[in-house]
Structures are given as C-alpha cells and as structure tokens.
Amino acid sequence: MTKPSNTKDSKLDSSGKKPLYYRDDEDFIRELIWELIRRKRYVRRESKYHIKVRKVNFWPSTGTITVDGQGRHHETGTEAFLKLLDARYPKGPGPRINPFENLTLSEKLRTAPIFDVSLDDVDDLCKDRQQDPSADLPL
C-alpha cells in the first residue's frame, strides 16, 4: 500500500486521495478542471497527466481522448473532450414528466400515495418535559 505524503507533487495527498491540482499545473489545466466542476462533472485526476470523467479519459498535454472499453477517440483537444462529455452524459433538467397530468380527479385519488403518520411517539416525548403553562400566554 502506498503511504500518503504531505507534498503537493505526490500521487496521494495527506488524506490518501489523489489531488485535483498539482503545484506546477499549467493554467489551462486548472481552467479545464474548474469548467468541469462548473458543469457539475465529477472529475478525477488519475495522475498528474491524466483527467478522468466517468469513462472518458483526457491527457491535456497531448489532447488525447480515450473511452474505457472503446479505445482512442477520433478527435483530440479540450473542446472535443468537453463536447464528448456533453454528448455521452447530457446534463440539464430535461422534460418534466407529470404522471398524473392526464388523469381525472378520481383516478388521481386512487393512485395517490397514502401516508400513515402517527404523532403518538412525539406526544410521549413531550409528556416527559416539564413546561411552565404561563410561558405560552401573552402578557
């Protein structure tokens, strides 16, 4: 097992995880990682030279893109990497589907979930507490 190190240039940070940033990263690598985070992508650094989002791998120094189980992608570069992520893993709200939209009221009532809520346990907890009855009265 690899021992965690306190240096920023190591493969593992002090918690034993691989860091997102290295001290000598170029600005465009930091900007790319921030862009991925802004796009709500779970980004990992497999090594100092390798960025990974789900099954898509990217090597910023060469622009090479590979997909796990498929091999090398035909395009290269940062823009191609971002475009591929958007195509493979679309983000956004998408169409909202309301399953009750076309139902009549009686059908909605038949299919609506029923919740059984009991406050007995809460009442039992409140009985144990001593309260001043005059504390709730207005002056």
C-alpha distance (Angstrom), angle and dihedral (degrees) to the residues before:
residue distance angle dihedral
M1 . . .
T2 3.79 . .
K3 3.77 115.1 .
P4 3.82 114.5 -128.1
S5 3.77 115.3 -113.0
N6 3.78 132.0 -152.7
T7 3.80 94.7 -139.1
K8 3.80 121.0 102.1
D9 3.81 92.0 -136.8
S10 3.79 94.6 60.6
K11 3.79 125.6 101.0
L12 3.81 90.6 -117.8
D13 3.77 129.2 43.8
S14 3.79 123.6 -139.9
S15 3.83 91.5 -80.8
G16 3.81 91.9 53.8
K17 3.82 94.9 -106.2
K18 3.79 127.4 117.7
P19 3.82 111.4 -103.1
L20 3.81 123.7 -120.1
Y21 3.79 92.3 -140.3
Y22 3.77 134.6 39.0
R23 3.78 124.1 -156.1
D24 3.80 93.9 -115.1
D25 3.83 98.1 42.4
E26 3.76 114.0 137.4
D27 3.80 117.8 -115.7
F28 3.80 94.4 -109.5
I29 3.83 90.7 57.7
R30 3.81 91.3 52.3
E31 3.80 90.2 46.6
L32 3.81 91.0 49.9
I33 3.80 91.9 51.4
W34 3.82 90.7 48.4
E35 3.80 89.7 49.5
L36 3.81 90.8 51.7
I37 3.80 90.8 49.5
R38 3.81 90.5 47.4
R39 3.80 88.1 53.3
K40 3.81 88.1 51.8
R41 3.78 94.9 -113.5
Y42 3.79 120.5 153.0
V43 3.78 99.4 -125.4
R44 3.80 125.6 -171.0
R45 3.77 133.3 -174.3
E46 3.77 107.2 -137.0
S47 3.77 88.1 -176.6
K48 3.78 138.3 -18.0
Y49 3.81 88.9 -82.2
H50 3.82 100.5 37.5
I51 3.83 131.0 73.5
K52 3.79 120.2 -171.8
V53 3.81 132.9 -167.6
R54 3.80 112.4 -178.8
K55 3.83 104.2 -55.4
V56 3.79 96.4 -17.5
N57 3.82 117.8 97.4
F58 3.79 126.3 -164.6
W59 3.79 132.4 -171.6
P60 3.83 106.2 -162.0
S61 3.81 95.7 -165.1
T62 3.82 92.4 60.9
G63 3.81 100.9 19.8
T64 3.80 90.3 -127.0
I65 3.80 117.2 156.5
T66 3.80 125.2 -164.1
V67 3.78 132.7 175.9
D68 3.80 119.9 -145.3
G69 3.80 109.5 -107.8
Q70 3.83 93.6 9.8
G71 3.77 105.3 61.0
R72 3.76 130.0 -142.4
H73 3.80 119.7 6.1
H74 3.82 116.1 -128.6
E75 3.82 93.9 -127.2
T76 3.79 127.7 62.4
G77 3.78 137.1 -159.8
T78 3.77 140.1 55.9
E79 3.81 96.2 -72.1
A80 3.81 91.5 50.5
F81 3.82 89.3 49.3
L82 3.82 92.5 52.5
K83 3.82 91.5 43.6
L84 3.81 91.4 51.1
L85 3.82 91.6 50.1
D86 3.80 91.2 50.6
A87 3.80 90.9 49.2
R88 3.82 96.5 45.7
Y89 3.80 97.7 38.3
P90 3.81 109.7 26.5
K91 3.78 116.4 -162.3
G92 3.75 130.8 -159.6
P93 3.76 140.5 80.0
G94 3.79 95.9 -73.7
P95 3.77 120.5 -168.7
R96 3.77 114.4 -29.6
I97 3.76 111.5 -129.2
N98 3.78 119.4 -155.0
P99 3.82 109.1 -165.4
F100 3.83 90.5 -165.2
E101 3.80 94.6 51.4
N102 3.82 98.9 102.7
L103 3.81 98.4 33.1
T104 3.79 125.7 108.7
L105 3.81 118.6 -121.2
S106 3.81 92.8 -100.9
E107 3.82 90.8 50.3
K108 3.81 90.2 48.7
L109 3.79 91.0 51.5
R110 3.82 91.5 48.8
T111 3.83 93.2 50.4
A112 3.81 99.0 37.5
P113 3.79 114.8 110.9
I114 3.78 116.5 -106.5
F115 3.77 118.8 -141.4
D116 3.78 123.2 -159.4
V117 3.78 107.2 -151.5
S118 3.76 122.1 -177.8
L119 3.78 123.7 -172.0
D120 3.80 93.8 -174.1
D121 3.79 92.3 104.1
V122 3.80 90.7 50.6
D123 3.82 91.1 49.5
D124 3.80 90.5 51.8
L125 3.79 90.4 52.5
C126 3.80 91.8 50.2
K127 3.82 92.8 51.1
D128 3.80 90.1 64.6
R129 3.78 92.5 59.1
Q130 3.77 119.6 84.4
Q131 3.78 112.1 -137.2
D132 3.75 131.3 -174.7
P133 3.83 104.2 -121.4
S134 3.79 91.9 -151.1
A135 3.82 92.0 55.9
D136 3.82 92.6 81.2
L137 3.82 95.9 47.4
P138 3.79 120.0 98.8
L139 3.78 116.8 -118.7
